[in-house]
Amino acid sequence: MTLGIPAKFAPILLASALSRQLFVYAAASILTAQLALLAMGIDGRAPSVIWAAVLLSLPGLVLVVITFWRPHPGLAALYLALMGGGLWLVADAALLSVPHVPSTALAPFALLSIAMTLVSGVAFSVAGRVMWALVGFVTSTLVLWAAATASQGEFRPDARSVLGALVIIGIAFIVPGQSTLTAKAQQTFDASLTQIEQDGEQASAGREAVARLHDTLLADLTVVTRIRPGPLSSELRENLEVELAHLVSTDWLVEEIDKGRERKREPESHSGPSEAFMEVIDSYLSRGLTVNVSGDLSALDPLTPESIEALLGAVGQCLSNVMAHSGILTVDVVVLASGDAATVTVIDGGIGFEPDAVDVDRLGLRVSVRSRIESVGGFVKIWSIPGQGTAIMLQVPFGGRE
C-alpha cells in the first residue's frame, strides 16, 4: 500500500516542480521590470522606453510555453535570445532618453538579468542548472555592457543581479539533497503504511478467530451443560474432539489469519447464500434447538460473500445465545428484504435481559454479533424485556461496506 507518490519518482517530480517555480519567478521578474520601465518612460516622456518595455512581452510568451509545456533547450535558447534583445533595447533607450539613468545599475535591469538567469529551470541535473544559470547571467551582463557602450553610458555591475545569480546557482546544489531526503521519507512512509495494513489484517483475523472459537467450542460446551446426564451423541462428541484438537494446536491463529487473507482473494463457499443459511439452521436443529424459519430466503441472494459470511456467523451466535441464556429451546427466525438490505430477525420468548446491563467483556453480542455485522456496513438492533423475551434484528446492505 502506498500513499502519495512512489518513492522512486519523488526526485523527478520535485525537480520538475522546482523548474516550474523558477519559471514563475522569471515571469514575475519580467512583469515587474515592465511596469517599472513603463512608469519610467511615461514619467520621462520617452516613447522608446515604453515600446521597448512592451516588446519584453515576446520573451514572456516563450517563458509561458516553457512553463506549461515540456522544458526544451531550444526554447530556452530562444527565450535567452529574445530576452537579450529586449534587454538591449530597454537599456539603450533608457540610457539615451531618460536623464536620471546614469548607468546600468538599475533595478529593472537587475530584474531582467535575474529573469535570464532563472532559465536554469530548463535543466534537471545540477551541472545543467549551473550551466544555464551562468549562460543567462553572462548573456545579460554582456548585453548591458554592449548597450552602455552603444549609448555612451556607464556600465556598472549591479550587486542585485550578482546576488540573484549566486542564489539561483546555490539552489541547483541544494535541491538534489532535498530530493534524496524526499525519496527516503516517502520510502519510510510507504513502509509504515504497509506495516499498519499488515497489523490491521492480523488484528481483524484475530477478532475473527476469537469469534469463531466462541461460536464453535463454547457453543457446543453450552449444549453439554443443558443435556441430560449420560453419553454424548456421536455428532456432538466428534465436534468437541475436532474443536479441542484445533484449539491446542499452536498454529490455530496463524491458520485463521491465512484463511482471512484467502477469503479476500477467493469466494468462501460454492453454495448459495440461502443454502448456507439453512446449513447454519440445520446445525442448531441437530443440537436440539427448534428453529422456525419464515419470510423470504431469496432476500439473502444479493449479499456479497463477505456479507453473508458475517451474517451467518452473527445468526449462529444469536441461536447459541438462545440455547445458553433464554431458558427455552424454541426460536423464530424471520428473513426479509428491506430496501437495499437483507434483514434477519431472531426472536425468542425466553427470560430476556437488560441490553444496557450486558458486560462489555461479553464476546457473544460484542464480537460475534455486533462487530461482525458492522464490519460489512450493517447494524444490529436489540429489543429485550426481562421475562418477555428477546428480538435481535441484523441488517446487512446488499453492496457491503461503502
C-alpha positions in Angstrom: 0.0 0.0 0.0 1.3 3.5 -0.9 0.0 6.9 -0.2 1.3 9.9 -2.2 3.9 9.4 -5.0 6.1 6.3 -5.5 9.4 6.9 -3.8 11.5 6.4 -6.9 9.6 9.2 -8.7 9.9 11.7 -5.9 13.2 13.3 -7.1 11.9 13.6 -10.6 8.7 15.2 -9.6 10.4 17.5 -7.1 12.9 18.7 -9.8 10.0 19.3 -12.3 8.1 21.3 -9.7 11.2 23.4 -8.9 11.7 24.1 -12.7 8.2 25.5 -13.0 8.6 27.5 -9.8 11.8 29.1 -11.3 10.0 30.0 -14.5 7.2 31.6 -12.5 9.7 33.7 -10.6 11.2 34.7 -14.0 7.8 35.7 -15.3 7.2 37.8 -12.2 10.6 39.5 -12.6 9.8 40.4 -16.2 6.4 41.7 -15.4 7.7 43.8 -12.5 10.5 45.2 -14.7 8.0 46.0 -17.5 5.8 48.0 -15.1 8.8 49.9 -13.7 10.1 50.7 -17.3 6.6 51.8 -18.4 6.4 54.2 -15.5 9.9 55.4 -16.2 9.1 56.0 -19.9 5.9 57.8 -19.1 7.5 60.0 -16.4 10.5 60.8 -18.6 8.4 61.2 -21.8 10.5 58.6 -23.5 8.4 56.7 -26.1 11.3 54.5 -27.0 11.5 53.1 -23.4 7.7 52.5 -23.5 7.9 50.5 -26.7 11.0 48.6 -25.6 9.2 47.6 -22.4 6.1 46.4 -24.4 8.4 44.2 -26.6 9.5 42.3 -23.5 6.2 40.5 -23.7 7.6 38.4 -26.5 10.2 36.5 -24.4 7.5 36.4 -21.7 5.2 34.4 -24.0 8.1 32.0 -24.8 8.6 31.6 -21.0 4.9 30.7 -20.6 5.3 28.0 -23.2 8.3 26.6 -21.4 6.5 26.7 -18.1 3.4 24.8 -19.1 4.9 22.6 -21.7 7.9 20.3 -21.6 11.1 22.4 -21.0 13.4 22.2 -24.0 16.9 23.6 -24.6 15.8 25.0 -27.9 13.0 27.0 -26.3 15.4 28.1 -23.6 17.9 29.4 -26.2 15.0 31.3 -28.0 14.0 32.8 -24.7 17.5 34.0 -23.9 17.8 35.5 -27.4 14.6 37.4 -27.2 15.3 38.5 -23.6 18.8 39.6 -24.6 17.4 41.7 -27.5 14.7 43.2 -25.3 17.2 44.0 -22.5 19.5 45.7 -25.1 16.6 47.8 -26.4 15.3 49.0 -23.0 18.8 49.6 -21.7 19.9 51.6 -24.7 16.6 53.6 -24.8 16.8 54.4 -21.1 20.4 55.5 -21.1 19.8 57.7 -24.1 16.3 59.1 -23.3 16.0 59.2 -19.5 18.2 61.8 -17.8 18.2 60.3 -14.3 19.5 56.9 -15.6 23.3 57.4 -15.4 24.4 53.7 -15.5 23.2 50.1 -16.0 23.0 49.6 -12.2 19.2 50.0 -12.3 16.5 47.8 -10.6 14.5 47.0 -13.7 17.7 45.9 -15.5 18.7 43.7 -12.5 15.2 42.1 -12.6 15.6 41.3 -16.2 19.1 39.9 -15.6 17.7 37.6 -12.9 14.9 36.5 -15.2 17.5 35.4 -17.7 19.5 33.6 -15.0 16.3 31.7 -14.0 16.5 29.9 -17.3 18.4 27.3 -15.3 15.0 25.7 -14.7 15.2 24.1 -18.1 17.6 21.5 -16.8 17.1 18.9 -14.1 20.7 18.0 -13.2 23.0 20.1 -11.0 25.5 20.6 -13.8 22.8 21.6 -16.3 21.2 24.1 -13.9 24.5 25.7 -13.1 25.5 25.9 -16.8 22.2 27.5 -17.9 22.3 29.9 -14.9 25.8 31.0 -15.9 24.8 31.4 -19.6 21.8 33.5 -18.6 23.8 35.7 -16.2 26.8 36.2 -18.6 24.5 36.9 -21.5 22.6 39.6 -19.6 25.9 41.2 -18.4 27.3 41.3 -21.9 24.1 42.8 -23.3 24.1 45.5 -20.7 27.8 46.3 -21.4 27.0 46.4 -25.2 24.0 48.8 -24.6 26.1 51.0 -22.4 28.9 51.2 -25.0 26.5 51.9 -27.8 24.7 54.7 -25.9 27.9 56.0 -24.4 26.5 55.4 -21.0 28.2 54.0 -17.9 28.3 50.2 -17.5 28.2 49.3 -13.8 27.6 45.8 -12.5 24.6 45.5 -10.2 25.1 43.7 -6.9 21.4 42.7 -7.0 21.8 40.7 -10.2 25.1 39.1 -8.9 23.4 38.1 -5.7 20.4 36.7 -7.6 22.7 34.6 -9.8 24.5 33.2 -6.7 21.2 32.3 -5.0 20.0 30.5 -8.2 23.2 28.5 -8.5 23.0 27.6 -4.8 19.5 26.3 -5.3 20.9 24.0 -8.0 23.2 22.4 -5.4 20.6 22.2 -2.6 17.8 20.5 -4.5 19.4 17.1 -5.0 19.8 16.7 -1.3 16.2 17.6 -0.8 15.2 15.1 -3.5 17.1 12.4 -1.7 15.5 13.2 1.6 12.1 13.3 0.0 12.6 9.9 -1.6 13.8 8.4 1.8 10.9 10.0 3.6 8.5 8.6 1.1 10.0 5.1 1.4 9.7 5.2 5.2 6.2 6.4 4.9 5.2 3.6 2.5 6.9 1.0 4.7 4.9 2.3 7.7 1.6 2.2 5.8 2.4 -1.4 4.8 3.1 -2.4 8.4 -0.1 -0.7 9.5 -2.0 -2.6 6.9 -0.5 -5.9 8.0 -1.2 -5.2 11.6 -4.8 -4.4 10.7 -5.1 -7.7 8.9 -3.7 -9.6 11.9 -6.0 -7.8 14.3 -9.0 -8.4 12.2 -8.1 -12.0 11.7 -7.5 -12.3 15.5 -11.0 -10.9 16.2 -12.5 -13.3 13.7 -10.6 -16.2 15.3 -11.9 -15.4 18.7 -15.4 -15.1 17.4 -15.2 -18.4 15.6 -13.9 -20.0 18.8 -16.8 -18.6 20.7 -19.3 -19.8 18.1 -18.0 -23.4 17.9 -16.3 -24.8 21.0 -18.1 -22.6 23.6 -21.5 -23.1 21.9 -21.0 -26.9 22.0 -19.9 -26.8 25.6 -23.1 -24.8 26.4 -25.1 -27.6 24.8 -23.3 -30.1 27.0 -24.4 -28.2 30.1 -28.1 -28.4 29.1 -28.4 -32.0 28.1 -29.4 -34.8 30.4 -26.7 -36.9 32.1 -25.5 -39.7 30.0 -23.4 -40.4 26.9 -22.9 -37.6 24.4 -24.3 -38.1 20.9 -21.7 -39.2 18.3 -22.1 -35.9 16.3 -21.5 -33.7 19.4 -18.6 -35.8 20.6 -16.9 -35.6 17.2 -17.4 -31.8 17.1 -15.9 -31.4 20.5 -12.9 -33.6 19.7 -12.1 -31.7 16.5 -12.5 -28.3 18.1 -10.4 -29.2 21.1 -7.6 -30.6 18.9 -7.7 -27.4 16.8 -7.5 -25.3 20.0 -4.4 -27.0 21.4 -2.6 -26.5 18.2 -0.1 -23.7 18.3 -0.8 -22.7 14.7 -4.5 -22.0 15.0 -4.3 -18.2 15.0 -1.9 -18.3 12.1 -4.3 -20.6 10.2 -7.1 -18.2 10.9 -5.0 -15.2 9.6 -4.2 -17.2 6.4 -7.9 -18.1 5.9 -8.8 -14.4 6.3 -6.4 -13.5 3.5 -7.7 -16.3 1.3 -11.2 -15.0 1.8 -10.1 -11.7 0.3 -8.8 -13.5 -2.9 -11.3 -16.3 -3.4 -15.0 -16.9 -2.8 -15.7 -18.5 0.6 -18.3 -21.0 -0.5 -19.6 -22.7 -3.6 -23.2 -22.9 -2.2 -25.7 -20.1 -2.5 -26.5 -17.8 0.5 -29.9 -19.5 1.1 -28.3 -22.9 1.2 -25.5 -21.7 3.5 -28.1 -20.0 5.8 -30.1 -23.3 6.1 -26.9 -25.2 6.9 -26.4 -23.0 9.9 -30.1 -23.5 10.9 -29.7 -27.3 10.5 -26.6 -27.4 12.7 -28.6 -26.0 15.6 -31.6 -28.2 14.9 -29.2 -31.2 15.4 -28.2 -29.7 18.8 -31.8 -29.8 20.0 -33.0 -26.2 19.2 -36.3 -25.8 17.4 -35.9 -23.1 14.8 -39.0 -21.8 12.9 -37.8 -20.1 9.7 -40.2 -17.7 7.9 -40.0 -14.9 5.4 -38.1 -14.8 2.1 -34.8 -16.6 1.9 -34.1 -15.2 -1.5 -33.5 -11.8 0.2 -30.1 -13.2 1.1 -29.0 -13.9 -2.5 -27.8 -10.4 -3.4 -25.4 -10.3 -0.5 -21.6 -10.4 -1.1 -19.6 -13.4 0.1 -18.1 -11.2 2.9 -21.6 -10.0 4.0 -23.2 -13.4 4.0 -20.3 -14.9 6.0 -20.6 -12.1 8.6 -24.4 -12.6 8.7 -24.2 -16.3 9.1 -21.7 -16.0 12.0 -23.9 -13.5 13.7 -27.1 -15.6 13.3 -25.3 -18.6 14.7 -24.2 -16.6 17.8 -27.8 -15.4 18.3 -29.0 -19.0 18.2 -26.2 -20.0 20.6 -27.4 -17.3 23.0 -30.9 -18.6 22.9 -29.7 -22.0 23.9 -27.5 -20.7 26.6 -29.4 -17.9 28.2 -33.1 -17.8 27.1 -34.3 -20.8 29.2 -36.2 -22.2 26.2 -35.2 -24.2 23.1 -37.6 -22.6 20.6 -36.8 -19.6 18.4 -38.3 -17.9 15.4 -36.1 -16.6 12.6 -37.6 -14.2 10.0 -35.7 -13.3 6.8 -36.9 -10.3 4.8 -35.6 -7.8 2.2 -35.7 -4.3 3.4 -35.0 -1.8 0.7 -31.3 -2.3 -0.4 -30.5 -4.6 2.5 -31.3 -8.0 3.9 -32.8 -8.3 7.4 -32.7 -11.3 9.7 -34.6 -11.1 13.0 -34.1 -13.7 15.7 -37.0 -13.8 18.2 -37.4 -15.9 21.3 -39.9 -15.9 24.2 -37.4 -16.6 26.9 -36.4 -14.8 30.1 -35.0 -11.8 28.3 -32.4 -9.4 29.7 -31.5 -5.7 30.0 -29.4 -4.8 26.9 -27.7 -1.9 28.6 -26.7 -4.1 31.5 -24.6 -6.6 29.4 -21.0 -6.6 30.5 -18.6 -5.1 27.9 -16.4 -8.2 28.1 -19.2 -10.4 26.8 -17.9 -11.7 23.5 -21.2 -13.1 22.2 -23.0 -9.8 21.4 -20.0 -7.6 21.1 -17.6 -9.6 18.9 -19.7 -12.5 17.3 -22.7 -10.4 16.5 -22.3 -6.6 16.5 -18.7 -6.4 15.3 -19.3 -8.8 12.5 -22.4 -7.0 11.2 -20.8 -3.6 11.5 -17.6 -4.8 9.7 -19.7 -5.2 6.5 -21.6 -1.9 6.8 -24.7 -3.2 8.6 -26.2 -2.6 12.0 -27.7 -4.5 14.9 -30.9 -3.6 16.9 -31.8 -5.4 20.1 -35.1 -5.4 21.9 -35.4 -7.3 25.1 -37.6 -7.1 28.3 -36.9 -9.3 31.3 -39.5 -12.1 31.4 -40.9 -11.4 28.0 -38.2 -12.5 25.5 -35.7 -11.0 23.1 -35.6 -9.9 19.5 -32.4 -9.2 17.6 -32.5 -7.6 14.2 -29.5 -8.0 11.9 -29.4 -5.8 8.8 -26.7 -6.1 6.1 -26.6 -3.9 2.9 -26.6 -5.8 -0.4 -23.5 -4.0 -1.7 -21.4 -4.5 1.5 -19.5 -1.7 3.2 -19.3 1.5 1.2 
